[in-house]
Amino acid sequence: MIRLMDVYKEYDNGNKALRGVNLRIDDGEFVFLVGPSGSGKSTIIKLLTGEERSTKGRVTVNGYNLNNIRRWQIPYMRRTLGVIFQDFRLIEKKTVQENLEFVMRIIGSTKRDRRRRIPYVLDLVGLSDKADAYPNEMSGGEQQRVAIARALINNPQMIIADEPTGNLDPQRSLEIMTLLERINAMGTTLLVVTHERELVDRFSKRVVTIRDGEMVSDAQGGYWQI
Ligand code: ADP
């Protein structure tokens, strides 16, 4: 579960990115976070991943209070989250299999864990035949599916996707969003930041709209409200 309670964020240069945001996302939800450029969406994600701290207000992520979290606890908090970016961020010199092994090793998995989990997750994202491919041998849509596999591989409670379809054509975007919807249906909480109005309207999920650092709408089964 995620909670932001009356959260303010002012950057060192005086930019006020968030002004009193309240947001609660329960386990199992699928939420779109939308809003114009500069409205504070990335700032919310950075607060949730522990990359930035709020200036005022409380931030809680999957049982961790990020206001007084210890530095050594941050990696444990991050393990509860899988993060997906617009630009995929795969390791280019590693195959799909090696990209996945790498993030499983970080958490001290056994070879047996990896042998079981990697084929399962590759099958889930529809890439069973690409384990030995390198990222630059794959299409954008396939690379994003690898990134989704990587986000899922350590079985996080929640996936945060920052403009996951920003680099893809409409057909691929639809496929990626459908895949994220399926992953949510299997129990993982999903927070998806997006600019893509048509997709948001099509999926009929909870839509949280932010503008100038303030939440201006929060609608279940909602439509783009800007
Ligand atoms: P969005 O993701 O919706 O485009 P951001 O969260 O990136 O919005 O930005 C919100 C506001 O905070 C903007 O005015 C932006 O210029 C400012 N901002 C973002 N990051 C920083 C930073 N590191 N330092 C100073 N200001 C920042």
Boltz pocket constraint, residues with backbone or C-beta under 6 A from the ligand:
constraints:
  - pocket:
      binder: B
      contacts: [[A, 11], [A, 12], [A, 13], [A, 15], [A, 16], [A, 17], [A, 35], [A, 36], [A, 37], [A, 38], [A, 39], [A, 40], [A, 41], [A, 42], [A, 43], [A, 44]]
      max_distance: 6.0
